[in-house]
Amino acid sequence: RRQPTRAVSKPKNKHCVTRTMAAQRFSVGLCSGTPAELDEVLALQRANLPTTLCAEDRRREGWVTVQHTPERLAGMHVACPSVVARACGSGGVVGYCLMMPVSCRSLAPVLAPMFSLFETLTFEGVPLCHLRYYVMGQVCVAKEWRRAGVFDAMYDAHRRIYGAAPYNYELCVTEVSARNTRSVRAHARVGFVEIHRYADATDDWSVVALDLRQPASQR
């Protein structure tokens, strides 16, 4: 059977696309993995944790749940570089989509139950363990860059990069808090479909999957 954990060589960062949306210019490409850029990702993450945001911002804008460490983020980058959006001009990180291959499950013990659950799920009748899939480790867009197309552009990059050689992934899978309605709607907009829903001691979760084999025009 096909395994999702086979190591592959990383391509050069040639997948950079520049977009102009609502008078805001940004580029989307693979993270460089430099300490400075990884620090920018972590700073954006910290700014959007539930403990940082007020209740109204959480309700209106959503939030990120897991706080990654510098060591974990660096380990994820070594396995597969993530996709980031950068502001044209300053080059600062304004969004990120963290790539987490199944081989990275040991880097985040807090996510072990999630990985174990995924092994029991199916997509269109096919067990996930029979498909080449990876986990979306987290996605976030800076508040001032929302509604500018950054979220969609980063997922388009995931489809274009990781759905093609040398990776040839078939699915991207993640889980979203059912209370985080902004994130739920955004994931549905770019083509994610719900494959499971459950509750644990922390939240109610919607497990969603994006078929990377399906052209974006067919969403």
Solvent accessible surface area in square Angstrom, and as a share of the most:
residue,aa,sasa,rsa
1,R,189,0.69
2,R,124,0.45
3,Q,81,0.36
4,P,10,0.06
5,T,61,0.36
6,R,139,0.51
7,A,96,0.74
8,V,32,0.19
9,S,87,0.56
10,K,95,0.40
11,P,31,0.19
12,K,174,0.74
13,N,71,0.36
14,K,151,0.64
15,H,37,0.17
16,C,71,0.43
17,V,50,0.29
18,T,68,0.40
19,R,74,0.27
20,T,78,0.45
21,M,85,0.38
22,A,82,0.64
23,A,102,0.79
24,Q,51,0.23
25,R,127,0.46
26,F,0,0.00
27,S,15,0.10
28,V,3,0.02
29,G,0,0.00
30,L,3,0.02
31,C,9,0.05
32,S,62,0.40
33,G,20,0.19
34,T,65,0.38
35,P,107,0.68
36,A,68,0.53
37,E,16,0.07
38,L,18,0.09
39,D,81,0.42
40,E,69,0.31
41,V,2,0.01
42,L,8,0.04
43,A,45,0.35
44,L,19,0.09
45,Q,1,0.00
46,R,119,0.43
47,A,52,0.40
48,N,10,0.05
49,L,15,0.08
50,P,44,0.28
51,T,132,0.77
52,T,81,0.47
53,L,32,0.16
54,C,73,0.44
55,A,67,0.52
56,E,82,0.37
57,D,36,0.19
58,R,77,0.28
59,R,160,0.58
60,R,130,0.47
61,E,18,0.08
62,G,5,0.05
63,W,33,0.12
64,V,10,0.06
65,T,69,0.40
66,V,29,0.16
67,Q,98,0.43
68,H,5,0.02
69,T,56,0.33
70,P,74,0.47
71,E,131,0.59
72,R,31,0.11
73,L,5,0.02
74,A,41,0.31
75,G,23,0.22
76,M,1,0.00
77,H,30,0.13
78,V,108,0.62
79,A,37,0.28
80,C,5,0.03
81,P,6,0.04
82,S,8,0.05
83,V,0,0.00
84,V,0,0.00
85,A,0,0.00
86,R,38,0.14
87,A,11,0.09
88,C,53,0.32
89,G,86,0.83
90,S,96,0.62
91,G,35,0.33
92,G,21,0.20
93,V,16,0.09
94,V,11,0.06
95,G,0,0.00
96,Y,0,0.00
97,C,0,0.00
98,L,2,0.01
99,M,0,0.00
100,M,0,0.00
101,P,6,0.04
102,V,15,0.09
103,S,63,0.41
104,C,4,0.02
105,R,72,0.26
106,S,93,0.60
107,L,64,0.32
108,A,0,0.00
109,P,98,0.61
110,V,97,0.56
111,L,19,0.09
112,A,41,0.32
113,P,96,0.60
114,M,13,0.06
115,F,1,0.01
116,S,54,0.35
117,L,40,0.20
118,F,0,0.00
119,E,81,0.36
120,T,100,0.58
121,L,16,0.08
122,T,63,0.37
123,F,8,0.03
124,E,144,0.64
125,G,65,0.63
126,V,59,0.34
127,P,45,0.28
128,L,0,0.00
129,C,32,0.19
130,H,71,0.32
131,L,5,0.03
132,R,18,0.06
133,Y,4,0.02
134,Y,0,0.00
135,V,1,0.01
136,M,5,0.02
137,G,12,0.12
138,Q,16,0.07
139,V,24,0.14
140,C,9,0.06
141,V,11,0.06
142,A,9,0.07
143,K,110,0.47
144,E,125,0.56
145,W,33,0.11
146,R,34,0.12
147,R,171,0.62
148,A,1,0.00
149,G,20,0.20
150,V,2,0.01
151,F,28,0.12
152,D,32,0.17
153,A,3,0.02
154,M,0,0.00
155,Y,3,0.01
156,D,31,0.16
157,A,0,0.00
158,H,0,0.00
159,R,24,0.09
160,R,96,0.35
161,I,3,0.02
162,Y,0,0.00
163,G,26,0.25
164,A,45,0.35
165,A,78,0.61
166,P,54,0.34
167,Y,1,0.00
168,N,73,0.37
169,Y,8,0.03
170,E,18,0.08
171,L,0,0.00
172,C,0,0.00
173,V,0,0.00
174,T,12,0.07
175,E,32,0.14
176,V,11,0.07
177,S,4,0.03
178,A,23,0.18
179,R,149,0.55
180,N,8,0.04
181,T,69,0.40
182,R,54,0.20
183,S,23,0.15
184,V,48,0.27
185,R,149,0.54
186,A,11,0.08
187,H,5,0.02
188,A,63,0.49
189,R,133,0.48
190,V,1,0.01
191,G,20,0.19
192,F,8,0.04
193,V,79,0.45
194,E,88,0.39
195,I,42,0.22
196,H,59,0.27
197,R,134,0.49
198,Y,56,0.21
199,A,69,0.54
200,D,71,0.37
201,A,112,0.87
202,T,106,0.62
203,D,18,0.09
204,D,69,0.36
205,W,24,0.08
206,S,3,0.02
207,V,0,0.00
208,V,14,0.08
209,A,0,0.00
210,L,3,0.01
211,D,26,0.13
212,L,9,0.05
213,R,120,0.44
214,Q,68,0.30
215,P,67,0.42
216,A,37,0.29
217,S,107,0.69
218,Q,109,0.49
219,R,113,0.41
